[in-house]
C-alpha cells in the first residue's frame, strides 16, 4: 500500500514512527501525527481561519512544526515558515506582508511579540507551542476528526532576500483534495524511490523550502523522517547509523565540514543503509562531490530548482562521472539559455536560464517583480546564469546579481570559489565584485581557513599564486581577506550582499 496522506498511513500502520527528533529521540507515530494535525486544524478553524487564509511559523526544528503544517494542508490554508535568524523588524515585515492571522512560535522566539503587536494589525492570535496552556491544552479542547470541508493547503515561502526585501512566493492554485498525491511526491518517487520504506534524515532548518517540503512528502508517503534539532557534523554521521537512514538531503557546506573531520571519526560509523544522498541549494564544487562519492559510494544525487518551482534539473552519480560540474538535465520544464536581449543562445554559451512549461507562480503583492521573472514567451527564470552542453546538461555559472563585470569582461565568481575551496588550506570561500575606478569592478575574495591561525600575508600569497597559476589574470582576486566564518544562510547560500557592503571601497580608493 502506498500512502499519500498521513491519514491513510495512520489507518494502515498507526504505530509506525512518522517523525523522530534525532537528538532527543522524541517520536510521533502516524496515529498521533494525524490526530494532532486534525486537532490543530480544528483549532485554526475555531479562530476563524478558512480556506485561503494564512498563518506563520517562527520556531526552531521541533515536532510541532510538522503537525502544524499538516493542519494547514488539511485546511486549505497557506502557511509561511520564517527564519529564526531574522531580526524582529524583518519577522514583522513577513508576518504583515503574508497577511498572517495566526503565528505559532516558541520560547526561543517569543522576544519578537512586542514588535508584531505594533506592526501586524491583522494578527489575531499568537500561540506559543512551548507553553502547555497555549498549545497542548488548546489541542485537547478540540476533537481529532477531519474538518467537514477540506481542501489542500500549501507553504507560501519567502525568498531569502539576498537582493532586498524577501518576497512571498504564491504557490500554484491546486483544487485537489489533501488526500490526493502531490506533484512533488510523484517526482520524488520517480527520481529517488521515495516510498513507505524511506527513512529520511533532515539536518537543515524546517523553515527552508526543500527541507520542509521533503519532510511533508515523506510523511505523506508513509515513510519515517528523522529531524535534527540542529546540524553537527559527527552527530549527523551517528544518526545515519543509529536510525538506519536510507535517504538524506544536504548542502555542499555540510559535505565540506564532513570532509574536514579526522579520518578515524569518519570511519567510526556504518553508512551501509544509505541509498540516496541528495544535495542541492548551492553549487557543489566537483572536487568536494568526488570526495564524498569516494567515501560513501556512487549514491550522491543532485538537483537544481528554486522556491518558485517553475523547473527542475537532476543528475545521478552515474551521469556525474560523464558530466562533472553539471546539475543535470531538465526533468520538469524545458530549458532555454537567453542573452540580455532575450535571444536564445547556442550550446556552451552562458546566459540567463529560463524554463518553459514547468509551471507558474507569482510574487505576493509584487506584480512588477513577477513580470520581471517571465519573458515574452511566458518562460520563467530563477535569475541564474548557465549554459547547456550538446547533450542538454546544464552547468551553472552564477546568479545574475553576482556577476562581476571588469573592463567589460564577464567574470563568474563560482568558478573562482570552486578553485579556492579545492585548496587544502581552505574551508570556505566567497568571491564578489567591488568598485574599481578604472575597470568598473574588481575581483574580491574572502576565505575561511581550516586552521584560522594560518591567516596572514604568507597564506594570502600562497592562495593568490594558486589562483594565478590556474586562472587568467582578470579573474584572479587582487587580495584575500580571512574571516573566521563566512555569512551563509542555513540553506548553504552565501549572503554576498553583506560581504559586498562590508568590503566595498570608494571609487577614489581604487588601486
KEDODREN-143964 format. One record per residue (C-alpha): residue in one letter; x, y, z. Coordinates in steps of 0.05 Angstrom, whole numbers, padded with zeros to 5 digits, always signed. Layout:
aXYZ...
//
This chain:
x+00000+00000+00000x+00027+00068-00020x+00002+00123+00027x-00008+00193+00001x-00031+00225+00065x-00016+00217+00139x-00088+00195+00150x-00082+00135+00105x-00015+00118+00136x-00048+00123+00205x-00101+00074+00182x-00053+00021+00156x+00005+00027+00205x-00016+00071+00263x+00043+00053+00308x+00097+00065+00256x+00142+00125+00272x+00123+00183+00227x+00176+00230+00254x+00233+00226+00303x+00271+00284+00332x+00343+00260+00324x+00375+00290+00386x+00321+00277+00437x+00291+00214+00406x+00221+00243+00414x+00175+00205+00367x+00106+00214+00338x+00074+00153+00306x+00024+00162+00249x-00037+00156+00293x-00010+00212+00338x+00012+00256+00280x-00055+00250+00244x-00094+00262+00308x-00054+00323+00328x-00057+00353+00258x-00132+00346+00258x-00138+00378+00327x-00094+00436+00304x-00137+00444+00241x-00198+00448+00286x-00162+00499+00330x-00147+00543+00269x-00219+00536+00246x-00244+00558+00315x-00200+00620+00309x-00237+00639+00245x-00188+00616+00192x-00218+00589+00128x-00190+00561+00064x-00145+00612+00031x-00126+00647+00096x-00054+00649+00121x-00014+00634+00184x+00060+00636+00200x+00110+00593+00238x+00171+00621+00275x+00206+00565+00313x+00266+00520+00315x+00263+00448+00289x+00212+00412+00332x+00157+00360+00321x+00102+00413+00327x+00128+00445+00264x+00107+00386+00221x+00039+00374+00253x+00021+00448+00247x+00039+00447+00173x-00004+00385+00163x-00061+00423+00196x-00052+00476+00143x-00051+00425+00087x-00115+00394+00113x-00149+00462+00120x-00134+00494+00053x-00090+00547+00087x-00026+00579+00063x+00028+00576+00116x+00093+00616+00118x+00155+00589+00155x+00201+00644+00178x+00275+00641+00193x+00292+00643+00267x+00355+00683+00250x+00317+00745+00226x+00313+00808+00267x+00246+00828+00298x+00230+00880+00245x+00246+00831+00189x+00199+00780+00220x+00145+00833+00228x+00152+00851+00155x+00139+00780+00132x+00082+00767+00181x+00048+00831+00158x+00064+00821+00084x+00037+00749+00082x-00027+00771+00117x-00019+00720+00172x-00077+00718+00220x-00043+00670+00268x+00030+00658+00285x+00059+00597+00320x+00123+00609+00358x+00166+00580+00414x+00202+00604+00476x+00264+00615+00434x+00229+00666+00390x+00179+00699+00437x+00220+00762+00442x+00192+00788+00377x+00119+00791+00400x+00121+00864+00421x+00143+00885+00352x+00088+00842+00319x+00035+00874+00363x+00052+00943+00336x+00066+00924+00263x+00016+00870+00246x-00056+00894+00257x-00086+00834+00221x-00054+00785+00270x-00110+00754+00313x-00071+00703+00354x+00000+00685+00374x+00008+00614+00400x+00069+00591+00439x+00078+00517+00424x+00127+00513+00482x+00072+00534+00531x+00026+00477+00551x-00031+00523+00567x-00027+00558+00499x-00018+00497+00454x-00025+00428+00485x-00086+00447+00527x-00117+00482+00466x-00109+00419+00424x-00143+00377+00476x-00204+00422+00473x-00215+00403+00400x-00234+00336+00370x-00188+00298+00324x-00237+00290+00267x-00222+00320+00199x-00256+00386+00182x-00323+00377+00147x-00298+00416+00087x-00226+00401+00069x-00183+00430+00014x-00109+00426+00003x-00065+00480+00033x+00008+00493+00018x+00070+00530+00041x+00077+00602+00018x+00152+00611+00028x+00191+00675+00025x+00255+00686-00014x+00318+00696+00027x+00321+00770+00009x+00394+00770-00016x+00378+00829-00062x+00328+00867-00019x+00264+00853+00019x+00243+00779+00016x+00183+00764-00027x+00128+00714-00015x+00121+00661-00069x+00048+00645-00080x+00041+00571-00098x+00003+00548-00159x-00072+00542-00148x-00089+00470-00130x-00162+00448-00125x-00143+00376-00107x-00162+00342-00042x-00107+00338+00011x-00115+00263+00005x-00090+00262-00067x-00017+00254-00085x+00022+00318-00099x+00065+00331-00159x+00126+00332-00113x+00111+00264-00084x+00105+00235-00153x+00170+00267-00174x+00209+00243-00113x+00182+00173-00121x+00207+00173-00193x+00275+00205-00182x+00295+00177-00114x+00248+00119-00099x+00214+00153-00040x+00162+00106-00011x+00135+00079+00055x+00202+00044+00069x+00241+00110+00067x+00278+00133+00129x+00296+00205+00114x+00348+00246+00152x+00334+00321+00152x+00393+00361+00180x+00371+00431+00157x+00322+00482+00187x+00250+00467+00170x+00237+00540+00153x+00274+00529+00087x+00233+00506+00028x+00266+00440+00009x+00273+00411+00079x+00200+00429+00095x+00171+00401+00030x+00213+00337+00033x+00192+00323+00105x+00119+00334+00089x+00126+00289+00028x+00160+00233+00067x+00104+00233+00119x+00051+00236+00065x+00081+00173+00034x+00084+00135+00099x+00159+00137+00110x+00196+00159+00172x+00230+00226+00177x+00287+00238+00226x+00295+00312+00240x+00358+00341+00270x+00345+00396+00321x+00409+00427+00294x+00466+00406+00248x+00530+00379+00278x+00578+00340+00235x+00594+00279+00278x+00523+00275+00306x+00495+00273+00236x+00541+00215+00218x+00520+00179+00281x+00446+00188+00263x+00457+00154+00196x+00479+00092+00233x+00431+00097+00292x+00367+00106+00252x+00389+00065+00191x+00378+00124+00145x+00361+00108+00072x+00352+00179+00044x+00381+00246+00065x+00388+00316+00038x+00448+00362+00048x+00480+00426+00024x+00552+00428-00001x+00579+00465+00060x+00557+00405+00102x+00597+00359+00057x+00658+00403+00066x+00650+00401+00142x+00644+00325+00139x+00708+00320+00098x+00745+00363+00149x+00733+00312+00205x+00790+00267+00226x+00792+00203+00185x+00784+00160+00247x+00719+00196+00264x+00693+00188+00193x+00707+00113+00195x+00673+00104+00262x+00602+00097+00235x+00564+00050+00190x+00534+00083+00128x+00512+00020+00092x+00437+00034+00099x+00443+00095+00054x+00412+00091-00016x+00402+00163-00038x+00444+00221-00013x+00413+00283-00044x+00443+00352-00047x+00421+00419-00074x+00410+00493-00055x+00481+00516-00072x+00534+00496-00123x+00576+00437-00102x+00649+00441-00124x+00664+00378-00165x+00724+00361-00121x+00680+00361-00059x+00628+00317-00092x+00682+00269-00117x+00710+00263-00047x+00641+00247-00019x+00629+00194-00073x+00696+00163-00057x+00675+00159+00016x+00600+00140+00012x+00598+00108-00056x+00560+00126-00120x+00497+00147-00084x+00501+00224-00090x+00443+00254-00129x+00439+00328-00144x+00381+00372-00166x+00374+00445-00185x+00309+00481-00171x+00282+00541-00136x+00227+00561-00088x+00187+00587-00147x+00180+00514-00171x+00179+00530-00245x+00232+00480-00266x+00279+00426-00241x+00342+00391-00265x+00371+00328-00236x+00434+00287-00244x+00451+00218-00219x+00520+00195-00194x+00529+00155-00258x+00516+00217-00300x+00563+00258-00257x+00621+00213-00279x+00610+00235-00351x+00587+00307-00337x+00625+00332-00276x+00602+00400-00253x+00534+00394-00286x+00468+00399-00247x+00436+00352-00297x+00381+00354-00349x+00312+00382-00342x+00261+00335-00311x+00209+00390-00301x+00201+00441-00357x+00249+00451-00414x+00310+00497-00413x+00327+00558-00455x+00390+00600-00448x+00378+00672-00467x+00424+00733-00475x+00409+00801-00445x+00365+00818-00505x+00323+00755-00498x+00355+00719-00557x+00366+00644-00550x+00440+00625-00546x+00473+00563-00576x+00504+00508-00533x+00564+00524-00490x+00547+00599-00487x+00528+00629-00420x+00464+00667-00410x+00403+00671-00365x+00369+00604-00352x+00294+00602-00369x+00245+00544-00360x+00187+00532-00407x+00127+00491-00385x+00150+00479-00314x+00092+00515-00280x+00073+00586-00259x+00079+00627-00196x+00071+00698-00172x+00107+00740-00121x+00058+00762-00067x+00039+00836-00074x+00093+00849-00126x+00066+00845-00197x+00127+00882-00224x+00176+00831-00196x+00131+00775-00221x+00132+00804-00292x+00208+00810-00289x+00214+00735-00277x+00178+00719-00343x+00196+00736-00414x+00150+00750-00474x+00143+00675-00487x+00119+00661-00416x+00184+00626-00397x+00207+00639-00326x+00274+00645-00291x+00304+00639-00222x+00354+00692-00242x+00413+00644-00251x+00465+00643-00307x+00488+00580-00341x+00498+00542-00405x+00477+00477-00438x+00524+00426-00470x+00510+00386-00532x+00473+00332-00492x+00427+00380-00457x+00463+00380-00390x+00460+00446-00352x+00521+00479-00320x+00510+00537-00272x+00555+00598-00277x+00527+00644-00223x+00470+00688-00201x+00456+00747-00248x+00465+00796-00190x+00532+00764-00170x+00563+00771-00239x+00626+00813-00238x+00638+00857-00299x+00710+00882-00301x+00734+00922-00360x+00674+00896-00400x+00691+00823-00385x+00641+00778-00350x+00671+00741-00291x+00634+00686-00255x+00651+00682-00181x+00631+00610-00174x+00689+00587-00218x+00738+00622-00172x+00703+00599-00108x+00706+00526-00132x+00780+00533-00145x+00795+00563-00077x+00754+00511-00040x+00795+00456-00072x+00858+00483-00038x+00877+00441+00024x+00882+00503+00068x+00812+00529+00052x+00747+00511+00088x+00702+00560+00051x+00708+00617+00001x+00667+00676-00025x+00683+00717-00087x+00648+00780-00107x+00658+00846-00142x+00678+00913-00111x+00683+00980-00145x+00745+00997-00186x+00755+01067-00216x+00789+01041-00279x+00753+00976-00293x+00685+00987-00261x+00694+00926-00216x+00750+00883-00190x+00750+00813-00160x+00750+00808-00085x+00757+00743-00045x+00743+00725+00027x+00768+00658+00054x+00754+00616+00116x+00814+00573+00131x+00813+00504+00161x+00864+00529+00211x+00849+00602+00226x+00918+00610+00259x+00948+00607+00188x+00915+00671+00167x+00965+00724+00144x+01006+00751+00086x+01043+00685+00073x+00979+00645+00065x+00948+00701+00024x+01007+00698-00024x+01002+00622-00029x+00928+00626-00048x+00938+00684-00097x+00994+00646-00132x+00949+00584-00133x+00896+00625-00169x+00946+00659-00216x+00972+00591-00239x+00902+00567-00258x+00862+00628-00279x+00870+00686-00327x+00896+00748-00292x+00830+00786-00297x+00795+00731-00257x+00846+00730-00201x+00829+00766-00136x+00870+00828-00122x+00875+00808-00049x+00844+00760+00001x+00814+00774+00069x+00809+00719+00121x+00746+00712+00161x+00730+00664+00218x+00665+00645+00184x+00630+00666+00120x+00559+00692+00124x+00518+00634+00097x+00444+00622+00105x+00425+00555+00136x+00408+00531+00065x+00481+00539+00045x+00474+00602+00003x+00525+00657+00013x+00500+00724+00037x+00543+00763-00012x+00507+00828-00004x+00533+00831+00068x+00604+00820+00044x+00599+00870-00013x+00574+00923+00035x+00630+00908+00084x+00687+00908+00034x+00662+00959-00017x+00714+01013-00029x+00701+01084-00052x+00719+01093-00125x+00774+01142-00108x+00809+01088-00066x+00819+01042-00126x+00889+01014-00131
//
